[in-house]
Amino acid sequence: MTALDFSSLRAAVRDVPDFPSPGIVFKDITPMLADGALFRLTIDGLVETVAGQGVVKIVGIDARGFIFAAAVADRLGCGFVPVRKKGKLPWKTEGLAYDLEYGSNAIEIHADAIAPGERVWVVDDVLATGGTAAAAAALVRRLGGELVGMSFLIELGFLKGRELLPAEVAVRGLLAY
């Protein structure tokens, strides 16, 4: 990666206490999204984490991950694959339940979204406890995709989410807390 300066991104992240539940400090990225230059810098940084890896599909995780993953896929000329909350995809799916820092959830992917052997990269907004990202990684592999790496705008390192991700997969983030 080149030496992009992400200090302006960090300055745009707003802490929202007790959201979505008491004791959680939510990292609000909407100020970053609302500023065209900051949004472009975010996508530039995420593209750099993936570029040159021979990836053909970018997986985005519902919902904010879609914003970033679709833009990265477009810039790299890759396909975009949405991983959605259970019951939101209209075709045959593969699904997986997981735990997160404030509850549990389940995600699904279309059963035909990734062909065996396709090189895949997951892009999401935040790596927290790792449950959602680990579930997405497992779904990519269940479909036979070669999971090359995962990129996040923000990593909340104190929650140790990286520990749930496959050790052999590249994990990259733009901002660490």
GROMACS elastic network, one bead per residue, 0.5 to 0.9 nm:
[ bonds ]
;  ai    aj funct       b0    kb
    1     4     6  0.81168   500
    1    45     6  0.83050   500
    1    48     6  0.58232   500
    1    49     6  0.67397   500
    2    45     6  0.88680   500
    2    48     6  0.77365   500
    4    41     6  0.82285   500
    4    44     6  0.86161   500
    4    45     6  0.70899   500
    5     8     6  0.74058   500
    5     9     6  0.85351   500
    5    41     6  0.87698   500
    6     9     6  0.51519   500
    6    10     6  0.64549   500
    6    11     6  0.87913   500
    6    41     6  0.77754   500
    6    42     6  0.81061   500
    6    45     6  0.83775   500
    6   174     6  0.72507   500
    6   175     6  0.74979   500
    7    10     6  0.50654   500
    7    11     6  0.62245   500
    7    12     6  0.87431   500
    7   175     6  0.88018   500
    8    11     6  0.50619   500
    8    12     6  0.63645   500
    8    32     6  0.88965   500
    8    38     6  0.73386   500
    9    12     6  0.51682   500
    9    13     6  0.66610   500
    9    29     6  0.88128   500
    9    32     6  0.65384   500
    9    38     6  0.63703   500
    9    39     6  0.86466   500
    9    41     6  0.80109   500
    9    42     6  0.74370   500
    9   174     6  0.89776   500
    9   175     6  0.80895   500
   10    13     6  0.54731   500
   10    14     6  0.87812   500
   10    32     6  0.89364   500
   10   175     6  0.68254   500
   11    14     6  0.79151   500
   11    32     6  0.89396   500
   12    28     6  0.86604   500
   12    29     6  0.71059   500
   12    30     6  0.84460   500
   12    31     6  0.58022   500
   12    32     6  0.54918   500
   12    38     6  0.84127   500
   13    27     6  0.62310   500
   13    28     6  0.56661   500
   13    29     6  0.51759   500
   13    30     6  0.77915   500
   13    31     6  0.68159   500
   13    32     6  0.68100   500
   14    26     6  0.80764   500
   14    27     6  0.58454   500
   14    29     6  0.66635   500
   14    30     6  0.82757   500
   14    31     6  0.75549   500
   15    25     6  0.61359   500
   15    26     6  0.56830   500
   15    27     6  0.50124   500
   15    28     6  0.60562   500
   16    19     6  0.62673   500
   16    24     6  0.83087   500
   16    25     6  0.55131   500
   16    27     6  0.64953   500
   16    28     6  0.67132   500
   17    20     6  0.85715   500
   17    21     6  0.86780   500
   17    22     6  0.76769   500
   17    23     6  0.71493   500
   17    24     6  0.61554   500
   17    26     6  0.62217   500
   17    27     6  0.89263   500
   18    21     6  0.51297   500
   18    23     6  0.51493   500
   18    25     6  0.57537   500
   18    26     6  0.73507   500
   19    22     6  0.64562   500
   19    23     6  0.77730   500
   19    24     6  0.56823   500
   19    25     6  0.62923   500
   19    26     6  0.56906   500
   20    23     6  0.89222   500
   20    24     6  0.68094   500
   20    25     6  0.84124   500
   20    26     6  0.73155   500
   20   102     6  0.81556   500
   21    24     6  0.59282   500
   21    25     6  0.87846   500
   21   102     6  0.72457   500
   22    25     6  0.84485   500
   24   101     6  0.85447   500
   24   102     6  0.80645   500
   27   126     6  0.85639   500
   27   154     6  0.85319   500
   28    31     6  0.74751   500
   28    32     6  0.86612   500
   29    32     6  0.53378   500
   29    33     6  0.64849   500
   29    34     6  0.88830   500
   29   125     6  0.86831   500
   30    34     6  0.61113   500
   30    35     6  0.88060   500
   31    34     6  0.51392   500
   31    35     6  0.65913   500
   31    38     6  0.88111   500
   32    35     6  0.54982   500
   32    36     6  0.80312   500
   32    37     6  0.86084   500
   32    38     6  0.55243   500
   32    39     6  0.59216   500
   32    42     6  0.83297   500
   33    36     6  0.70183   500
   33    38     6  0.69523   500
   33    39     6  0.51947   500
   33    40     6  0.89254   500
   33    42     6  0.88307   500
   34    38     6  0.80822   500
   34    39     6  0.73876   500
   35    38     6  0.53501   500
   35    39     6  0.60743   500
   35    40     6  0.85961   500
   36    39     6  0.51147   500
   36    40     6  0.61036   500
   36    41     6  0.85918   500
   37    40     6  0.51383   500
   37    41     6  0.61915   500
   37    42     6  0.86501   500
   38    42     6  0.61246   500
   38    43     6  0.86753   500
   39    42     6  0.50425   500
   39    43     6  0.63312   500
   39    44     6  0.85647   500
   40    43     6  0.51813   500
   40    44     6  0.60174   500
   40    45     6  0.85719   500
   41    45     6  0.61076   500
   41    46     6  0.86141   500
   42    45     6  0.52131   500
   42    46     6  0.62760   500
   42    47     6  0.85990   500
   42    68     6  0.82242   500
   42   153     6  0.73709   500
   42   174     6  0.80823   500
   43    46     6  0.50583   500
   43    47     6  0.59425   500
   43    48     6  0.85033   500
   43    68     6  0.66445   500
   43    69     6  0.88098   500
   43    71     6  0.68267   500
   43    72     6  0.63641   500
   43    75     6  0.87631   500
   44    47     6  0.51821   500
   44    48     6  0.62966   500
   44    49     6  0.89397   500
   44    72     6  0.82511   500
   45    48     6  0.51901   500
   45    49     6  0.66384   500
   45   153     6  0.85758   500
   45   173     6  0.89672   500
   45   174     6  0.68669   500
   46    49     6  0.51876   500
   46    50     6  0.68007   500
   46    51     6  0.87984   500
   46    68     6  0.79457   500
   46    69     6  0.86874   500
   46    72     6  0.68780   500
   46   123     6  0.80012   500
   46   151     6  0.67623   500
   46   152     6  0.76018   500
   46   153     6  0.73050   500
   46   172     6  0.86710   500
   46   173     6  0.80075   500
   46   174     6  0.73919   500
   47    50     6  0.53341   500
   47    51     6  0.58464   500
   47    71     6  0.87719   500
   47    72     6  0.55769   500
   47    73     6  0.84622   500
   47    75     6  0.74298   500
   47    76     6  0.74116   500
   48    51     6  0.52550   500
   48    52     6  0.84783   500
   49    52     6  0.88192   500
   49    53     6  0.89487   500
   49   149     6  0.88325   500
   49   150     6  0.86241   500
   49   151     6  0.67674   500
   49   171     6  0.89766   500
   49   172     6  0.65885   500
   49   173     6  0.81113   500
   49   174     6  0.88684   500
   50    53     6  0.60512   500
   50    54     6  0.86282   500
   50    55     6  0.76262   500
   50    72     6  0.84672   500
   50    76     6  0.86278   500
   50   121     6  0.72686   500
   50   149     6  0.77142   500
   50   150     6  0.83893   500
   50   151     6  0.77908   500
   51    54     6  0.76872   500
   51    55     6  0.80679   500
   51    76     6  0.72699   500
   52    55     6  0.78462   500
   53   119     6  0.83553   500
   53   121     6  0.89723   500
   53   148     6  0.76320   500
   53   149     6  0.88901   500
   54   119     6  0.67580   500
   54   120     6  0.87382   500
   54   148     6  0.89977   500
   55    58     6  0.74729   500
   55    76     6  0.87394   500
   55    78     6  0.71846   500
   55   118     6  0.75933   500
   55   120     6  0.54288   500
   55   121     6  0.65889   500
   55   148     6  0.75921   500
   56    73     6  0.86144   500
   56    76     6  0.87294   500
   56    77     6  0.79796   500
   56    79     6  0.62141   500
   56    80     6  0.88341   500
   56   118     6  0.65256   500
   56   119     6  0.56375   500
   56   120     6  0.62116   500
   56   121     6  0.83152   500
   57    73     6  0.72568   500
   57    78     6  0.52653   500
   57    80     6  0.57551   500
   57    81     6  0.67903   500
   57   114     6  0.76323   500
   57   118     6  0.73390   500
   57   119     6  0.65983   500
   57   121     6  0.65336   500
   57   122     6  0.85607   500
   58    69     6  0.61972   500
   58    70     6  0.75415   500
   58    72     6  0.75516   500
   58    73     6  0.56960   500
   58    78     6  0.65395   500
   58    79     6  0.61230   500
   58    81     6  0.60742   500
   58    82     6  0.85831   500
   58   119     6  0.88981   500
   58   120     6  0.58473   500
   58   121     6  0.50452   500
   58   122     6  0.57589   500
   58   123     6  0.68774   500
   59    65     6  0.85803   500
   59    66     6  0.82632   500
   59    69     6  0.64497   500
   59    70     6  0.83253   500
   59    73     6  0.86502   500
   59    79     6  0.84647   500
   59    80     6  0.59155   500
   59    82     6  0.58181   500
   59    83     6  0.68079   500
   59   120     6  0.71073   500
   59   121     6  0.61567   500
   59   123     6  0.61188   500
   59   124     6  0.83997   500
   59   136     6  0.82779   500
   59   140     6  0.84979   500
   60    63     6  0.80271   500
   60    64     6  0.82950   500
   60    67     6  0.79932   500
   60    68     6  0.74528   500
   60    70     6  0.70706   500
   60    80     6  0.72387   500
   60    81     6  0.62187   500
   60    82     6  0.51006   500
   60    83     6  0.60116   500
   60    84     6  0.85917   500
   60   121     6  0.88820   500
   60   122     6  0.60764   500
   60   123     6  0.53370   500
   60   124     6  0.59718   500
   60   136     6  0.89071   500
   61    64     6  0.71141   500
   61    66     6  0.59817   500
   61    69     6  0.80707   500
   61    81     6  0.87124   500
   61    82     6  0.61534   500
   61    84     6  0.63515   500
   61    85     6  0.86589   500
   61   107     6  0.86546   500
   61   122     6  0.78526   500
   61   123     6  0.71933   500
   61   124     6  0.58437   500
   61   125     6  0.84288   500
   61   132     6  0.80443   500
   61   133     6  0.79774   500
   61   136     6  0.74915   500
   62    65     6  0.57844   500
   62    66     6  0.61009   500
   62    82     6  0.70128   500
   62    83     6  0.59261   500
   62    85     6  0.64951   500
   62   107     6  0.83967   500
   62   124     6  0.84585   500
   63    66     6  0.55963   500
   63    67     6  0.76311   500
   63    82     6  0.89382   500
   63    83     6  0.86789   500
   63    84     6  0.73914   500
   63    85     6  0.85316   500
   63   124     6  0.88285   500
   64    67     6  0.54929   500
   64    68     6  0.72611   500
   64    69     6  0.89240   500
   64   124     6  0.70804   500
   64   125     6  0.61497   500
   64   126     6  0.89027   500
   65    68     6  0.54518   500
   65    69     6  0.58919   500
   65    70     6  0.82890   500
   65    82     6  0.88146   500
   65   123     6  0.62698   500
   65   125     6  0.51401   500
   65   126     6  0.82107   500
   65   152     6  0.86532   500
   66    69     6  0.51690   500
   66    70     6  0.56909   500
   66    71     6  0.82668   500
   66    80     6  0.88337   500
   66    81     6  0.89046   500
   66    82     6  0.69035   500
   66    83     6  0.86626   500
   66   123     6  0.81917   500
   66   124     6  0.74105   500
   66   125     6  0.87211   500
   67    70     6  0.58425   500
   67    71     6  0.65758   500
   67    72     6  0.89275   500
   67   124     6  0.85983   500
   67   125     6  0.85777   500
   68    71     6  0.53012   500
   68    72     6  0.61618   500
   68    73     6  0.85966   500
   68   123     6  0.68459   500
   68   124     6  0.68148   500
   68   125     6  0.72278   500
   68   153     6  0.85769   500
   69    72     6  0.50703   500
   69    73     6  0.60099   500
   69    74     6  0.85065   500
   69    80     6  0.70860   500
   69    81     6  0.85558   500
   69    82     6  0.87067   500
   69   122     6  0.76084   500
   69   123     6  0.51928   500
   69   124     6  0.67938   500
   69   125     6  0.89701   500
   70    73     6  0.50723   500
   70    74     6  0.61189   500
   70    75     6  0.86677   500
   70    79     6  0.84659   500
   70    80     6  0.58579   500
   70    81     6  0.83573   500
   70    82     6  0.87989   500
   70   123     6  0.89513   500
   71    74     6  0.50887   500
   71    75     6  0.62295   500
   71    76     6  0.86674   500
   72    75     6  0.51809   500
   72    76     6  0.61852   500
   72    77     6  0.84213   500
   72    78     6  0.81759   500
   72    80     6  0.87729   500
   72   123     6  0.82982   500
   73    76     6  0.52168   500
   73    77     6  0.57758   500
   73    79     6  0.59984   500
   73    80     6  0.57853   500
   74    77     6  0.51329   500
   74    78     6  0.63457   500
   74    79     6  0.77464   500
   74    80     6  0.80332   500
   75    78     6  0.78572   500
   76    79     6  0.89176   500
   81   109     6  0.79083   500
   81   110     6  0.84297   500
   81   113     6  0.64444   500
   81   114     6  0.79808   500
   82    89     6  0.88664   500
   82   108     6  0.87271   500
   82   109     6  0.67824   500
   82   110     6  0.82836   500
   82   113     6  0.86617   500
   83    89     6  0.85786   500
   83   107     6  0.64571   500
   83   108     6  0.56393   500
   83   110     6  0.79689   500
   83   136     6  0.70686   500
   83   139     6  0.89316   500
   84    87     6  0.80117   500
   84    88     6  0.61960   500
   84    89     6  0.67808   500
   84   106     6  0.85349   500
   84   107     6  0.53761   500
   84   108     6  0.54201   500
   84   109     6  0.65889   500
   85    88     6  0.60242   500
   85    89     6  0.81686   500
   85   105     6  0.75687   500
   85   106     6  0.59465   500
   85   108     6  0.61495   500
   85   109     6  0.89290   500
   86    89     6  0.75707   500
   86    95     6  0.72388   500
   86    96     6  0.86169   500
   86    97     6  0.88651   500
   86   105     6  0.80570   500
   86   106     6  0.54888   500
   86   108     6  0.55552   500
   86   109     6  0.89081   500
   87    90     6  0.78763   500
   87   107     6  0.84439   500
   87   108     6  0.77615   500
   88   108     6  0.81625   500
   89    92     6  0.80016   500
   89    93     6  0.73979   500
   89   108     6  0.74175   500
   89   109     6  0.74190   500
   89   110     6  0.70501   500
   90    93     6  0.83832   500
   90   110     6  0.83162   500
   91   110     6  0.62304   500
   91   111     6  0.79038   500
   92   109     6  0.84216   500
   92   110     6  0.57779   500
   92   111     6  0.56869   500
   92   112     6  0.79544   500
   93   108     6  0.59747   500
   93   109     6  0.53557   500
   93   112     6  0.80947   500
   94   107     6  0.84589   500
   94   108     6  0.54538   500
   94   109     6  0.55001   500
   94   110     6  0.63570   500
   94   111     6  0.55479   500
   94   139     6  0.70280   500
   94   142     6  0.82780   500
   94   143     6  0.82932   500
   95   106     6  0.68655   500
   95   107     6  0.55153   500
   95   109     6  0.64703   500
   95   110     6  0.88258   500
   95   135     6  0.86401   500
   95   139     6  0.71176   500
   96   105     6  0.86240   500
   96   106     6  0.54587   500
   96   107     6  0.56234   500
   96   108     6  0.65320   500
   96   135     6  0.62277   500
   96   136     6  0.82357   500
   96   138     6  0.82179   500
   96   139     6  0.73162   500
   97   104     6  0.73997   500
   97   105     6  0.57171   500
   97   107     6  0.64814   500
   97   108     6  0.89344   500
   97   131     6  0.89132   500
   97   132     6  0.87636   500
   97   135     6  0.73223   500
   98   103     6  0.89881   500
   98   104     6  0.57721   500
   98   105     6  0.56558   500
   98   106     6  0.59765   500
   98   107     6  0.82311   500
   98   131     6  0.55597   500
   98   132     6  0.66112   500
   98   134     6  0.83981   500
   98   135     6  0.65498   500
   99   102     6  0.80792   500
   99   103     6  0.60702   500
   99   105     6  0.63517   500
   99   106     6  0.85233   500
   99   129     6  0.84340   500
   99   130     6  0.86367   500
   99   131     6  0.54458   500
   99   132     6  0.75726   500
  100   103     6  0.54346   500
  100   104     6  0.54957   500
  100   105     6  0.74760   500
  100   128     6  0.80464   500
  100   129     6  0.60168   500
  100   130     6  0.72463   500
  100   131     6  0.53488   500
  100   132     6  0.69820   500
  101   104     6  0.81009   500
  101   128     6  0.74965   500
  101   129     6  0.59409   500
  101   130     6  0.88288   500
  101   131     6  0.83445   500
  101   159     6  0.84628   500
  104   131     6  0.87354   500
  105   132     6  0.82338   500
  106   132     6  0.83117   500
  106   135     6  0.84083   500
  107   132     6  0.78681   500
  107   135     6  0.74805   500
  107   136     6  0.76022   500
  107   139     6  0.89528   500
  108   111     6  0.87717   500
  108   136     6  0.82910   500
  108   139     6  0.78200   500
  109   112     6  0.84041   500
  109   113     6  0.70726   500
  109   136     6  0.84097   500
  109   139     6  0.71265   500
  109   140     6  0.83857   500
  110   113     6  0.52082   500
  110   114     6  0.82473   500
  111   114     6  0.75441   500
  111   143     6  0.69335   500
  112   115     6  0.67873   500
  112   143     6  0.77728   500
  113   143     6  0.81245   500
  114   117     6  0.84278   500
  114   118     6  0.66259   500
  114   119     6  0.89827   500
  114   120     6  0.82683   500
  114   140     6  0.72135   500
  114   143     6  0.61888   500
  114   144     6  0.72973   500
  114   145     6  0.60706   500
  115   118     6  0.56888   500
  115   143     6  0.68258   500
  115   144     6  0.64816   500
  115   145     6  0.62992   500
  116   119     6  0.89362   500
  116   141     6  0.87209   500
  116   143     6  0.64093   500
  116   145     6  0.51017   500
  116   146     6  0.76430   500
  117   120     6  0.89449   500
  117   144     6  0.59681   500
  117   145     6  0.50480   500
  117   146     6  0.55344   500
  118   144     6  0.76519   500
  118   145     6  0.50098   500
  118   146     6  0.57345   500
  118   147     6  0.83345   500
  119   145     6  0.61624   500
  119   147     6  0.61290   500
  119   148     6  0.62426   500
  120   140     6  0.76397   500
  120   145     6  0.63479   500
  120   146     6  0.58564   500
  120   148     6  0.57640   500
  120   149     6  0.72769   500
  120   150     6  0.88780   500
  121   146     6  0.86290   500
  121   147     6  0.60383   500
  121   148     6  0.56627   500
  121   150     6  0.55088   500
  121   151     6  0.77028   500
  122   133     6  0.80738   500
  122   136     6  0.77401   500
  122   137     6  0.75406   500
  122   140     6  0.89287   500
  122   147     6  0.79123   500
  122   148     6  0.84805   500
  122   149     6  0.64444   500
  122   151     6  0.63081   500
  122   152     6  0.85192   500
  123   149     6  0.87056   500
  123   150     6  0.57642   500
  123   152     6  0.58932   500
  123   153     6  0.83397   500
  124   127     6  0.75146   500
  124   133     6  0.79955   500
  124   150     6  0.79743   500
  124   151     6  0.64754   500
  124   152     6  0.50303   500
  124   153     6  0.68590   500
  124   154     6  0.86529   500
  125   151     6  0.83098   500
  125   152     6  0.52058   500
  125   154     6  0.61574   500
  125   155     6  0.85722   500
  126   151     6  0.89994   500
  126   152     6  0.55548   500
  126   153     6  0.59738   500
  126   155     6  0.57020   500
  126   156     6  0.73952   500
  126   173     6  0.87912   500
  127   130     6  0.58192   500
  127   131     6  0.88020   500
  127   132     6  0.83639   500
  127   133     6  0.71190   500
  127   151     6  0.87549   500
  127   152     6  0.62535   500
  127   153     6  0.81716   500
  127   154     6  0.62894   500
  127   156     6  0.61071   500
  127   157     6  0.80743   500
  127   159     6  0.86710   500
  127   160     6  0.88543   500
  127   161     6  0.62221   500
  127   162     6  0.74925   500
  127   173     6  0.85209   500
  128   131     6  0.80057   500
  128   132     6  0.87349   500
  128   133     6  0.88705   500
  128   154     6  0.84316   500
  128   155     6  0.63084   500
  128   156     6  0.51271   500
  128   157     6  0.72825   500
  128   158     6  0.83356   500
  128   159     6  0.57294   500
  128   160     6  0.72077   500
  128   161     6  0.53343   500
  128   162     6  0.82559   500
  129   132     6  0.81080   500
  129   133     6  0.87809   500
  129   156     6  0.79474   500
  129   157     6  0.86923   500
  129   158     6  0.88104   500
  129   159     6  0.51465   500
  129   160     6  0.59753   500
  129   162     6  0.77346   500
  129   163     6  0.87182   500
  129   164     6  0.80250   500
  130   133     6  0.52829   500
  130   134     6  0.58006   500
  130   135     6  0.83955   500
  130   159     6  0.81967   500
  130   160     6  0.74233   500
  130   162     6  0.62032   500
  130   163     6  0.75782   500
  130   164     6  0.57733   500
  130   165     6  0.69620   500
  131   134     6  0.52156   500
  131   135     6  0.61068   500
  131   136     6  0.86446   500
  131   161     6  0.72502   500
  131   164     6  0.71662   500
  131   165     6  0.86961   500
  132   135     6  0.51479   500
  132   136     6  0.62320   500
  132   137     6  0.86525   500
  133   136     6  0.50683   500
  133   137     6  0.61432   500
  133   138     6  0.86046   500
  133   150     6  0.83380   500
  133   161     6  0.84056   500
  133   162     6  0.89949   500
  133   164     6  0.83442   500
  133   165     6  0.72060   500
  134   137     6  0.50195   500
  134   138     6  0.61678   500
  134   139     6  0.86706   500
  134   161     6  0.85941   500
  134   162     6  0.88283   500
  134   164     6  0.60230   500
  134   165     6  0.52775   500
  134   166     6  0.76794   500
  135   138     6  0.50551   500
  135   139     6  0.62403   500
  135   140     6  0.87369   500
  135   165     6  0.89652   500
  136   139     6  0.51029   500
  136   140     6  0.62866   500
  136   141     6  0.87051   500
  137   140     6  0.52196   500
  137   141     6  0.63585   500
  137   142     6  0.86154   500
  137   147     6  0.69794   500
  137   150     6  0.85347   500
  137   165     6  0.75372   500
  137   166     6  0.78621   500
  138   141     6  0.51489   500
  138   142     6  0.60027   500
  138   143     6  0.87314   500
  138   166     6  0.89812   500
  139   143     6  0.63527   500
  139   144     6  0.87480   500
  139   145     6  0.87347   500
  140   143     6  0.54119   500
  140   144     6  0.66277   500
  140   145     6  0.53102   500
  140   146     6  0.74639   500
  140   147     6  0.66856   500
  141   145     6  0.50934   500
  141   146     6  0.65340   500
  141   147     6  0.67024   500
  142   145     6  0.73898   500
  144   147     6  0.89668   500
  145   148     6  0.89937   500
  147   150     6  0.81520   500
  147   169     6  0.68994   500
  148   168     6  0.86272   500
  148   169     6  0.57600   500
  148   170     6  0.65680   500
  149   168     6  0.88021   500
  149   169     6  0.50564   500
  149   171     6  0.57458   500
  149   172     6  0.78262   500
  150   169     6  0.73300   500
  150   170     6  0.62057   500
  150   172     6  0.62898   500
  150   173     6  0.84704   500
  151   154     6  0.88931   500
  151   170     6  0.82400   500
  151   171     6  0.58330   500
  151   173     6  0.54753   500
  151   174     6  0.81073   500
  152   155     6  0.65125   500
  152   171     6  0.80484   500
  152   172     6  0.63537   500
  152   174     6  0.66310   500
  152   175     6  0.81586   500
  153   172     6  0.86202   500
  153   173     6  0.55413   500
  153   174     6  0.50540   500
  153   175     6  0.60544   500
  153   176     6  0.85680   500
  154   173     6  0.59964   500
  154   174     6  0.60881   500
  154   176     6  0.57315   500
  154   177     6  0.74593   500
  155   158     6  0.87836   500
  155   159     6  0.88108   500
  155   161     6  0.82385   500
  155   162     6  0.85590   500
  155   172     6  0.87298   500
  155   173     6  0.61550   500
  155   174     6  0.78176   500
  155   175     6  0.62342   500
  155   177     6  0.62119   500
  156   159     6  0.58403   500
  156   160     6  0.74297   500
  156   161     6  0.76834   500
  156   175     6  0.86352   500
  156   176     6  0.60367   500
  157   160     6  0.52975   500
  157   161     6  0.70059   500
  157   162     6  0.76459   500
  157   176     6  0.65540   500
  157   177     6  0.59147   500
  158   161     6  0.82930   500
  158   177     6  0.73433   500
  159   162     6  0.85076   500
  160   163     6  0.57581   500
  160   164     6  0.79108   500
  161   164     6  0.56718   500
  161   165     6  0.72547   500
  162   165     6  0.53414   500
  162   166     6  0.83899   500
  162   167     6  0.85725   500
  162   171     6  0.77324   500
  163   166     6  0.79207   500
  163   167     6  0.78096   500
  164   167     6  0.83884   500
  165   168     6  0.86979   500
  165   169     6  0.76181   500
  165   171     6  0.82999   500
  166   169     6  0.55766   500
  166   170     6  0.86412   500
  167   170     6  0.79181   500
  167   171     6  0.88668   500
  173   176     6  0.69560   500
